[in-house]
Amino acid sequence: MNITKIIEEELGQELERAGFQPDFSERDVWPYQREKDGARQVITVITGRCSRKALKVLFDTNAYGQGAREFRNFVPEEDVKHQEFWRYKSEEELRTILKEFKRLILAYGLKCLDAMSKPTTDAVPTEEMERYLYLNHEKLYEEYRVKLQTQGKSAEEVIEIINQTMDQNTGKSFENVKDLLVGLAALYGHTISWGNRGNWVWDEKNKRCWLENILGTDQEASLLTCIFPDWDTRRKYGRLTGGGLLYRYHIILVYYYNDHPEEKKLN
């Protein structure tokens, strides 16, 4: 059974009429994408984790703060709300499922994608901010470690100071606090890499500054997308939910001490 050919016949032709183009480069994944109103919209058919004869559809965009969704997240029909993977045993059943996918996409999915094409917040890192951080991270680090008096403090203590600084600035607009957040990102990056044990790189494709090989591990961090959501969550909810900056640092330490178990014994 040629699944790709059947997907193209039952679903792909309709998506292409709506401006989507196939981008099949991986096995068992069939993405269609288009550009609309400055956003990249993607509809992807994927197979099940345990069975290739099970499918579902993911909807995603590159709008900041948006996460992938599937039919059960937004389709109001009762029998769809509880359906994750759709299973089939024959080509006929596969074609029936794909026809249902097409109906649901046209009825609900395209509208959902349009709603997902808008950022969830105004606290969005721009290319200008990312590039400024990349080019000036050392200068910003020196400036903010003096400004926040972090010299001689442990990484955990510095991260707590960063958290406190964000807490103290939740009442301000993003426009008035964005420069501070970029500075905190530089301070955080140098702190978790113990000053200089990491590579600051520029991702030309995504226009983003990354810190890679942190402490010599395979861990990496996009600093502005660490700092900005943490501040934004505090602004919206008055507190941070989830792991946060300290949790991210502790994850890096797990990888570091796995490579250097003798140092863990000393600590």
N, C-alpha and C positions, 0 to 999 in steps of 0.2 A: 504494500500500500504506500503510495507516494503522498505523504501527508502535506508536504510543501505545496505540491500541485493542487491538492484538494483545497487547502487554505486559500490559495490564490484564486481558485474558481469560485468558491462559496463566499468568501469574505473580502479578499484582496481587491477584486475588481471594483466593489462598492467603495472601499476606502480610497482607492486611487481616483475615483470620480470626485471624492471629497478633497483631493489635493494631497493625500498621503502617498509616500513612496516606500517600497519595501527596502529593508537593509538587513538582509539575511547573511550574517557572517558567523553565527554560532549554531551549534547543533541544538535542536529541540527548543529554539527560541526564534520567534518570527515577529520582529518589530516593524511597524509602519510609522513613519514620522512626517510631519509637515511643519512649516513655519507659518504662524498666524499672529498678526498684530505684535510682532517683535518677540514672540515666544516660540520655543520648540515644543510641539505637542507629539507625544508618542503613545501609540496603542500597540501592545505586545501580547501575542499569544504565547503561552509557555506550557510545557508539560509538567506533570506531577513529579514530586520528589521521588516517589517510590514506583511509579508506573508511568510509562510513556503513553499509555492509553487513557490519559486523563489530562484535561486542558482547563486553563482559566485565562482571563484577560486582565492585563494590568494597564492602568492609565497613568501617565506621568507627564510632567512638564519641567522646564528648567527655571520656572519662576521661584524666586527665593523663598524658602520656608515651606514650600509645598512638598508633600510626600506622595508616593504612589498609592493609588486606590484600585479597588476591584469592584465588580458589580455589587457585591453584598454590602459595600460601604455606602452606596448612594441610590441604588435602585429600590423604589418603594414596594415593588411587587413581593408579596409574602413568600412565595416559593423560591424567590431568588435571594432573599435576605439571609437564608441559612445555607446557601450553596457556595462551596469554595471551588473544588475541582469538579469538572463535569466529565463523567466516565463514559466510554464507548467500547463496544466489542467488535463492531464491523464498520465497513466504509459507510454504509447507509446511516448508522447511528452517528458517525463522525460528521457527515454532511448535515444531519438534522441539528446537531449541536452548533455547528458553525452558522447555520441559518438563524438559530436563536441568538447567537452572539451578534450577528448583524442587526437583528431587530432591536436588541437592547442597546447597541451602540448608537443606532440612529435615533431611538426614542429618548435615551438618557445620556449616553456616553459623551457625545460631542458637546452637549451643554455643560457636562461636568468638566471636560477639558478646558472649555472657555473660562469657567469659574476658577479653575486651577492655574490659569495663565497669569494671574495677578499675584504679586508678592503678598505675603501675609503680614508684612510690617514695613515701615519706612526705614528701619534700621538695616539697610542693605549695604554690604561692602561694594564700593564701586571699583572699577579698574584703576582710577586715579589713587584711591586709598591703598589698594593692594600694591601698586607700583611704588608709592611713597614709602610704605613699610619695607618693601624689599630693598630699596636703595638707601634707606636711612635707619635701618633697624639698630645698628650699633650706636649711632648718635642718640636715638630715642631711648635706648636702654640706659646709656649713661645719664641722660637728662632725668629720666623717671626714677632711677635708683637713688639719685640725689634728692629729687623732689619729694619722694615718698620715704626717704631715709631707710632704705633696705640694705645698706652695706653691712656685711658681717652677719646677716640673718640667714637662717636655713631656708631651703626652697619652700617648705611647708609654711613658714612664717611669712615669706614674701607673697605666696599665693593668698594667704589670709588677708594681707594688706590690700592686695588687688581686689579681693571680694568686698572688703570694707569700703574701698574707694568707689566701687560700682554701686554699693548700697547707698552711699552718700550722694549719689548723683542720679537717682532714679526720678527725681522730681523735675529734671530738666528735659528739654526737647532733644531729640536725636541730633538736630543741627548744632545745638550748643555743646553737645558732649562727644561728638564723633572724633574730634582731634585727641581728646583724652583717651578714648577707647583704642585708638591706633597706638598711642604711647603705651597703654597697658598691654596691648598685644605684643609689642617689642619686649617689654619687661618680662612678660610671661614666657615668651619663646626662649629668651636667654636664661631664664631661671630654670626651666625644665631641662635645658640642655647643659646645665652647669656652666654657664658662661659661653663656651664656644664649642661644645661637643655635639655639634649638629651642623647640617648643611642648609643654608638659606638659598632657595632656588626660585626661579621665576618660571611659571607654567604659562608658556605663550598661548597655548590652545585655549585654556580657560581663563587667562588673564588673572592669575592668582599667585600670591606669594605662599610658598610652602617651606616648612622646616622639616627636613628629612634626616634619616639616620640618626635620630635623637639618641644620645649617649652610645652611639655605635650600634644601635639595634635597627631593626627594619621598621620601627615606628615612625610615623610622620604626622604632621599637624598643619592644618590651614588656620593660621593664628587668628585672623579676623572672624572666621566662622566658629572659632572657640569663644571669643570674647563677646562679639555682638549679640548672639542669642542669649548668653548668660545675663547680660545687662537688660535686654529686651524682656526676658521673662520676669526679672525683678521689677521692672517698670510696670508690667501688666498685672502681676499677681502679688507683688509685695514680698515675694520670696522665691528662691530657686528650687525647682523640683528636679529630681534626677541627680546624675553624677557630679556634674560641674567640673571646674578646673582642677581641683585637688584629686578627684577620682581619675581624671585623664592622666595626671602625673603618676599616680600610683600604678596604673596599668603599665606605663613605660618602665617603671622600676621593676615590675614583675619580669619583664623581658630582659632588662639589664642584669638583674641578679641571677636569672637563669643562665646567662652567659658568664657571670662572674660570681659563682656561689661562695668563693673564698671571701669576698668582700662582705657578703651578707652576714657571715659568721662574726666578722669584726664589728658589725653594727648591732 
